[in-house]
Amino acid sequence: MSNSPNKIYIESDGYAPTLKRLRQISKVLDNAITIPGTQVGIGLDPLLGLIPVGGDVLGLIFSLYIIIESARLGISRATLGRMVVNIIIDALVGAVPMLGDLFDFAWKANNYNLTLLEDYVKSPGEKKKADQGFIILFIGGLFLLSIVLIALPVIIIGMLWKALTGS
């Protein structure tokens, strides 16, 4: 663990077990393996994206866990909103066949979200916390997004199939 002043502050106020777990999850999803000779990491999220239809949904579910835990820590609506936008970008672009797979290797939504969480935890008293209704609303929105993620590739593949077969 790094001894930077920010991490010492964060680790000293009761958030440590949750932050440690979320750091590990984020690393597995976005940077589990570093490509030798580079600083580029590959995680489970882009590899899941290679699984047709359901892979992006699985990635979304794992990313959703980081947001749910962040909400339990009491971060603000604004921060939760930014985290959700990161995941929406990752999920929607990732759902596009081929282009989305390449995008998943570059866009590290979970790392971005962990940075947002750590920035918030450094100064929690300065921002308004999210309320229960907002959390339920955003989880419902992510559920609808997961339905879109399943439907979008199916529709695109169906259109391509019709174009190729001429039916």
C-alpha positions, -999 to 999 in steps of 0.1 A, spaced: 0 0 0 13 34 -9 22 59 18 9 90 0 -8 115 24 -42 110 6 -42 73 12 -32 76 48 -61 100 54 -86 78 36 -74 46 53 -76 62 88 -113 70 89 -131 36 87 -134 35 49 -103 13 46 -119 -22 43 -144 -11 16 -118 10 -3 -93 -19 -3 -120 -43 -16 -131 -18 -43 -94 -11 -54 -89 -49 -58 -121 -52 -79 -112 -22 -100 -78 -36 -106 -92 -70 -117 -117 -54 -140 -94 -28 -156 -57 -35 -150 -52 -71 -139 -24 -78 -164 2 -52 -175 15 -57 -210 53 -61 -207 73 -31 -217 43 -7 -214 21 9 -187 -10 -5 -204 -31 -28 -184 -58 -53 -195 -85 -64 -171 -115 -87 -170 -139 -61 -182 -127 -59 -218 -123 -97 -219 -159 -101 -207 -169 -77 -235 -157 -103 -261 -185 -126 -250 -215 -119 -273 -245 -102 -258 -241 -112 -221 -204 -102 -216 -212 -64 -215 -240 -71 -190 -216 -90 -168 -192 -61 -169 -220 -37 -160 -230 -58 -130 -194 -58 -117 -191 -21 -122 -225 -16 -106 -211 -31 -74 -185 -4 -71 -212 22 -74 -235 5 -49 -207 3 -24 -198 40 -30 -235 49 -24 -233 29 9 -203 51 19 -226 81 14 -210 99 -15 -229 128 -31 -254 126 -59 -231 145 -82 -203 120 -77 -226 91 -81 -240 107 -113 -205 110 -127 -197 74 -118 -229 63 -136 -220 83 -167 -187 65 -168 -204 31 -167 -230 41 -193 -203 52 -217 -185 19 -211 -216 -2 -215 -232 15 -245 -200 19 -266 -189 -16 -254 -221 -31 -267 -213 -21 -303 -198 -52 -320 -160 -49 -327 -157 -12 -320 -170 -17 -285 -144 -45 -279 -116 -21 -288 -131 7 -268 -133 -15 -237 -95 -20 -237 -90 18 -235 -118 31 -214 -112 23 -177 -145 32 -162 -139 14 -129 -105 31 -124 -122 65 -131 -149 56 -106 -125 46 -79 -106 79 -84 -139 98 -80 -147 78 -48 -113 84 -33 -115 121 -41 -149 123 -24 -137 104 7 -108 128 12 -133 156 20 -167 140 28 -182 169 48 -180 193 19 -206 176 -3 -243 166 2 -248 128 4 -271 109 -19 -305 100 -5 -322 65 -7 -347 75 -35 -318 86 -58 -300 53 -52 -331 33 -60 -338 54 -91 -303 50 -104 -303 12 -99 -335 11 -118 -319 31 -146 -290 7 -147 -314 -22 -149 -330 -6 -179 -295 0 -194 -287 -37 -190 -319 -46 -210 -307 -22 -238 -273 -38 -237 -288 -72 -244 -312 -59 -271 -288 -37 -290 -263 -64 -301 -292 -87 -310 -308 -60 -331 -275 -51 -349 -267 -88 -355 -302 -94 -368 -299 -64 -392 -265 -76 -404 -278 -112 -409 -308 -99 -430 -284 -77 -451 -261 -106 -457 -287 -133 -464 -310 -109 -484 -341 -120 -465 
